[in-house]
């Protein structure tokens, strides 16, 4: 079963445009999400496979509308709630 992230060979998606000298992060919050994910994986809260699965379980419309790091943030908050680390209310949901 393919998920929303599996778009290989699917028609209708625009070409990927690379920015010359693109910075690793376009906003400070993206760097924070990147660091938070690394810290949570290192602390054993979840693993990389769980993180990827949480991204792939996003609602397809939300997945397509979200930026790269918005998908990361959604996956992190999903896993924190699922693992009982924080409640949805504490996560702002």
VOFI-322669 format. One line per field, with one value per residue: residue in one letter; y, z, x of N, C-alpha, C, O, CB in turn. Coordinates in Angstrom, 1 decimal, padded with zeros to 4 digits. Glycine has a CB too. Example, Ala and Ser with C-alpha at 12.3 -4.5 7.8 and 13.67 -1.06 7.14 Angstrom:
2
residuo: c(a/s)
n_y: c(-005.7/-002.2)
n_z: c(007.8/007.1)
n_x: c(013.2/012.8)
ca_y: c(-004.5/-001.1)
ca_z: c(007.8/007.1)
ca_x: c(012.3/013.7)
c_y: c(-003.3/000.0)
c_z: c(007.8/007.9)
c_x: c(013.2/012.9)
o_y: c(-003.3/001.1)
o_z: c(008.5/008.0)
o_x: c(014.2/013.4)
cb_y: c(-004.5/-000.6)
cb_z: c(009.0/005.7)
cb_x: c(011.3/014.1)
//
This chain:
93
residuo: c(x/x/x/x/x/x/x/x/x/x/x/x/x/x/x/x/x/x/x/x/x/x/x/x/x/x/x/x/x/x/x/x/x/x/x/x/x/x/x/x/x/x/x/x/x/x/x/x/x/x/x/x/x/x/x/x/x/x/x/x/x/x/x/x/x/x/x/x/x/x/x/x/x/x/x/x/x/x/x/x/x/x/x/x/x/x/x/x/x/x/x/x/x)
n_y: c(-001.2/002.1/005.3/008.8/010.1/008.6/009.3/008.6/008.4/009.4/011.3/014.9/016.3/019.2/020.0/019.5/022.3/023.5/025.7/027.9/027.8/027.3/027.8/025.7/025.9/027.8/029.4/030.2/028.6/026.2/025.1/024.6/022.6/020.6/020.1/019.4/017.0/015.4/015.3/014.0/011.5/010.6/010.5/008.3/008.4/008.0/006.2/006.5/005.2/005.2/007.9/008.5/007.0/008.3/010.7/009.8/008.9/011.2/013.1/013.0/015.5/017.4/016.7/017.3/020.1/021.0/022.3/021.0/021.0/021.5/019.1/017.5/018.6/018.0/015.2/014.9/016.0/014.3/011.8/012.4/012.7/010.1/008.5/009.2/011.3/013.9/015.6/016.0/018.5/019.8/020.0/021.8/021.0)
n_z: c(000.0/-000.9/000.4/001.0/000.8/-001.1/-004.1/-006.4/-009.8/-010.1/-011.9/-012.3/-010.3/-009.6/-010.9/-009.0/-007.7/-007.2/-005.1/-005.8/-003.7/-001.5/001.8/004.8/006.5/006.4/008.2/011.7/013.4/012.0/012.3/015.0/015.2/013.8/015.6/017.9/017.1/016.7/019.3/020.7/019.4/020.1/022.9/023.1/022.9/020.7/017.6/014.4/012.4/013.5/013.5/010.7/009.9/011.3/009.9/007.5/008.1/008.2/007.3/003.9/002.5/004.4/004.5/001.9/001.9/003.8/004.7/004.5/007.1/008.6/008.4/009.7/012.3/012.8/012.9/015.2/017.3/017.1/017.8/020.4/021.8/021.3/022.6/025.2/026.3/026.3/026.6/024.2/024.7/026.0/023.9/022.4/020.9)
n_x: c(000.8/000.7/001.7/001.0/003.5/004.8/005.4/006.7/006.9/004.3/002.0/001.6/002.8/004.8/008.1/011.0/012.6/015.7/017.3/020.0/022.8/021.2/020.1/020.5/018.3/015.3/014.1/014.4/012.9/012.8/015.3/015.3/013.3/014.6/016.8/015.4/014.2/016.4/017.4/015.3/015.3/017.8/017.5/015.9/013.2/011.6/012.2/014.0/012.6/010.0/009.5/009.6/007.3/005.3/005.2/004.4/001.8/000.3/-002.6/-003.4/-004.1/-003.2/-000.5/000.4/000.0/001.7/005.0/008.4/009.6/007.4/006.0/007.8/007.5/004.8/005.0/006.7/005.1/002.9/004.1/005.0/002.6/001.5/003.3/002.9/004.4/003.6/000.5/-002.2/-003.3/-001.3/000.4/-000.8/-002.9)
ca_y: c(000.0/003.3/006.4/010.1/010.4/007.8/009.9/008.3/008.1/009.9/012.5/016.0/017.1/020.0/019.6/020.0/023.4/023.7/027.1/028.0/028.2/027.2/027.6/024.5/026.3/029.1/030.1/029.7/027.5/024.9/024.6/024.1/021.3/019.6/019.8/018.7/015.6/014.6/015.1/013.0/010.2/010.2/010.2/007.1/008.7/007.3/006.0/007.1/004.5/005.7/009.3/008.5/006.5/009.4/011.7/009.1/008.7/012.4/013.2/013.4/016.9/018.2/016.4/018.1/021.5/021.3/022.3/019.9/021.0/021.4/017.6/017.0/019.1/017.2/013.9/015.0/016.2/013.0/010.8/012.8/012.3/008.6/007.9/009.7/012.3/015.1/015.4/016.8/019.8/020.4/020.3/022.9/020.4)
ca_z: c(000.0/-001.0/001.2/000.4/000.5/-002.2/-005.3/-007.5/-011.1/-010.2/-012.7/-011.8/-009.3/-010.3/-010.8/-007.8/-008.1/-006.2/-005.0/-005.7/-002.4/-000.6/003.2/005.3/007.1/005.9/009.4/012.9/013.9/011.3/013.0/016.3/015.0/013.5/016.8/018.8/016.6/017.0/020.8/021.1/019.0/020.9/024.2/023.0/023.0/019.5/016.7/013.1/011.7/014.0/013.0/009.3/009.9/011.8/008.8/006.4/008.5/008.1/006.4/002.7/002.2/005.3/004.1/000.7/002.2/004.7/004.3/004.9/008.5/009.2/008.5/010.9/013.6/013.0/013.3/016.5/018.2/017.1/018.6/021.8/022.3/021.3/023.6/026.5/026.8/026.5/026.2/023.1/025.2/026.3/022.6/021.7/020.0)
ca_x: c(000.0/001.5/001.2/001.1/004.9/005.3/004.9/007.5/006.2/003.0/001.9/000.9/003.6/005.8/009.5/011.7/013.5/016.7/017.8/021.4/023.3/020.1/020.5/019.8/017.0/014.8/013.6/015.0/012.1/013.1/016.5/014.8/012.6/015.7/017.5/014.5/014.0/017.7/017.5/014.3/015.7/019.0/017.0/015.2/011.7/011.2/013.3/013.9/011.5/008.7/009.4/009.1/006.0/004.4/005.1/003.6/000.5/-000.4/-003.7/-002.8/-004.2/-002.3/000.9/000.7/000.0/002.8/006.4/009.2/009.8/006.0/005.8/008.6/006.9/003.6/005.4/007.2/004.0/002.1/004.8/005.0/001.3/001.3/004.2/002.6/005.3/002.9/-000.9/-002.5/-003.6/000.0/001.1/-001.5/-003.9)
c_y: c(001.2/004.4/007.7/010.5/009.7/008.3/009.6/007.8/008.6/011.2/013.6/016.8/017.9/019.5/020.2/021.1/023.6/025.1/027.1/028.5/028.2/027.0/026.3/024.7/027.7/030.0/029.5/028.5/026.1/024.3/024.0/022.8/020.3/019.2/019.0/017.2/014.8/014.3/014.0/011.6/009.7/009.8/008.9/007.2/007.9/007.0/006.6/006.5/005.0/007.1/009.3/008.0/007.5/010.4/011.1/008.9/010.0/012.3/013.7/014.9/017.7/017.9/017.2/019.6/021.9/021.4/021.2/019.8/021.0/019.9/017.0/017.4/018.3/015.8/013.9/015.1/014.9/012.0/011.1/012.5/010.8/007.9/008.3/010.7/013.6/014.9/016.3/018.3/020.6/020.8/021.3/022.3/020.2)
c_z: c(000.0/-000.1/000.4/000.0/-000.7/-003.5/-006.6/-008.7/-011.2/-011.0/-012.0/-010.7/-010.1/-010.1/-009.5/-008.2/-006.9/-006.3/-005.0/-004.3/-001.4/000.9/003.8/006.0/006.6/007.0/010.6/013.5/013.3/012.0/014.3/016.2/014.6/014.7/017.8/018.4/016.9/018.5/021.2/020.6/019.8/022.3/024.2/023.1/021.8/018.6/015.3/012.3/012.2/013.5/011.6/009.2/010.3/010.7/007.7/006.8/008.5/007.1/005.1/002.3/003.1/004.9/002.9/000.9/003.1/004.1/004.9/006.5/009.3/009.3/009.6/012.2/013.9/013.5/014.8/017.5/018.2/018.0/020.1/022.5/022.4/022.4/025.1/027.2/027.1/026.0/025.0/023.5/025.4/025.0/021.8/020.7/020.6)
c_x: c(000.9/000.9/001.5/002.5/005.5/004.8/005.8/006.7/004.8/003.0/001.2/001.6/004.6/007.2/010.1/012.7/014.5/017.2/019.3/021.8/022.2/020.6/019.9/018.5/016.6/014.3/014.2/014.2/012.4/014.4/016.2/014.1/013.6/016.4/016.7/014.3/015.3/017.8/016.5/014.7/016.9/018.6/016.2/013.7/011.0/012.4/013.0/012.7/010.1/008.5/009.0/007.7/005.0/004.2/004.2/002.2/-000.3/-001.6/-003.1/-002.9/-003.3/-000.8/001.3/000.8/001.1/004.2/007.1/009.3/008.4/005.6/006.6/008.0/005.6/004.0/005.9/006.0/003.1/002.8/004.8/003.7/001.1/002.2/003.9/003.5/004.6/001.4/-001.1/-002.7/-002.3/000.7/000.3/-002.6/-005.2)
o_y: c(001.4/004.4/007.7/011.2/010.1/007.7/010.2/006.9/008.4/012.0/013.4/017.9/017.5/018.8/021.3/020.8/023.8/025.7/026.3/029.4/029.1/026.1/025.9/023.8/028.6/031.2/028.3/027.6/025.1/023.1/023.0/021.9/019.1/018.0/018.1/016.3/013.7/013.2/013.2/010.6/008.6/008.9/008.4/006.3/007.3/007.6/007.1/007.2/005.2/007.5/010.1/008.6/007.7/010.9/011.7/008.7/010.0/011.6/014.6/015.4/018.7/018.9/017.8/020.3/023.1/020.8/020.4/018.8/020.7/019.5/016.2/016.5/017.9/015.3/013.0/014.3/014.6/011.4/010.2/012.0/010.3/006.9/007.8/010.9/014.3/014.0/017.2/019.2/021.7/021.7/021.6/023.1/019.7)
o_z: c(000.9/000.0/-000.6/-001.0/-001.2/-004.0/-007.6/-008.6/-012.1/-010.8/-011.2/-010.3/-011.0/-009.2/-009.1/-009.1/-005.8/-007.3/-004.3/-003.8/-000.5/001.1/003.3/006.0/006.4/006.8/010.6/014.0/013.9/012.1/014.8/017.0/015.1/014.9/018.4/019.2/017.4/018.9/022.1/021.3/020.2/022.9/025.3/023.4/022.0/018.8/015.0/011.5/011.3/013.2/011.2/008.4/009.7/010.6/007.2/005.9/008.7/006.1/005.0/001.8/002.6/004.9/002.8/000.2/003.2/003.1/005.7/007.1/010.4/010.3/010.3/013.1/015.0/014.4/015.5/018.5/019.3/018.8/020.9/023.6/023.4/022.9/026.0/028.4/028.1/025.2/024.7/022.8/025.1/024.9/020.6/019.9/020.0)
o_x: c(001.7/-000.4/002.1/002.7/006.5/003.8/005.6/005.9/004.1/003.9/000.3/001.1/005.2/007.5/009.6/013.6/014.1/017.5/019.9/021.3/022.2/021.4/018.8/017.6/017.4/014.0/014.6/014.8/012.3/014.4/016.8/014.4/013.5/016.6/017.1/014.4/015.2/018.2/016.9/014.5/016.9/019.2/015.8/012.9/010.0/013.5/011.9/012.1/009.2/007.3/008.1/006.9/003.9/003.1/003.3/001.3/-001.5/-001.5/-002.3/-001.9/-002.6/000.0/002.4/001.5/001.4/004.4/006.6/009.0/008.3/005.0/006.1/007.9/005.4/003.3/005.5/006.0/002.6/002.1/004.7/003.7/000.6/001.8/004.5/003.5/005.0/001.2/-000.4/-002.4/-002.1/001.6/000.7/-003.1/-006.1)
cb_y: c(000.0/003.8/006.4/011.2/010.2/006.3/011.4/007.2/006.6/010.2/012.1/015.6/016.2/021.5/020.1/018.9/024.7/022.7/027.8/028.9/029.5/026.1/028.8/023.8/026.3/028.8/030.1/030.8/027.8/025.2/025.7/025.1/021.5/020.3/021.1/019.4/015.6/015.5/016.4/013.4/010.3/011.4/011.3/006.2/010.2/008.0/004.5/007.0/003.0/005.6/010.0/007.6/005.2/010.0/012.0/007.8/008.2/013.6/014.2/012.6/017.4/017.7/014.9/017.8/021.9/020.3/023.7/020.0/022.1/022.2/016.9/017.6/020.6/017.2/013.4/016.2/017.4/012.5/010.6/014.3/013.0/008.1/008.3/008.5/012.5/016.3/015.8/016.3/019.8/019.5/019.0/023.7/019.2)
cb_z: c(001.2/-002.4/002.6/001.3/001.7/-002.0/-005.1/-007.1/-011.2/-008.7/-014.1/-011.2/-008.3/-009.8/-012.0/-007.0/-008.4/-006.4/-003.7/-006.8/-002.5/-001.0/004.1/006.4/008.7/004.9/009.5/013.9/013.8/009.8/013.1/017.0/013.8/012.5/017.5/018.8/015.1/016.6/021.5/020.5/017.5/021.0/024.7/024.1/023.0/018.7/016.6/012.3/011.9/015.5/013.2/008.5/010.8/013.1/008.2/006.1/009.9/007.7/006.9/001.6/002.4/006.7/003.7/-000.4/002.8/005.8/004.7/004.4/009.0/008.3/007.1/010.8/013.5/011.7/012.4/016.7/017.8/015.6/018.1/022.0/021.5/019.9/023.3/027.4/025.8/025.7/027.3/022.4/026.5/027.1/021.8/020.9/019.5)
cb_x: c(-001.0/001.7/001.9/000.5/005.8/005.0/004.8/008.5/006.1/002.5/001.2/-000.4/004.3/005.7/010.3/012.4/012.7/017.9/017.2/022.0/024.0/019.1/020.1/020.8/017.1/013.7/012.1/015.0/010.6/013.4/017.6/013.9/011.6/016.6/018.0/013.1/013.8/018.9/017.2/012.9/016.2/020.0/016.2/015.6/011.4/010.1/013.6/015.2/011.6/008.7/010.8/010.1/005.8/005.0/006.4/004.3/000.4/000.5/-004.8/-003.4/-005.7/-002.5/001.0/-000.3/-001.3/002.8/007.0/010.6/010.6/005.0/006.1/010.0/006.6/002.8/006.5/008.1/003.1/002.0/006.2/005.3/000.2/001.7/005.7/002.4/006.5/003.5/-001.9/-003.7/-004.4/000.9/001.2/-000.6/-003.4)
//
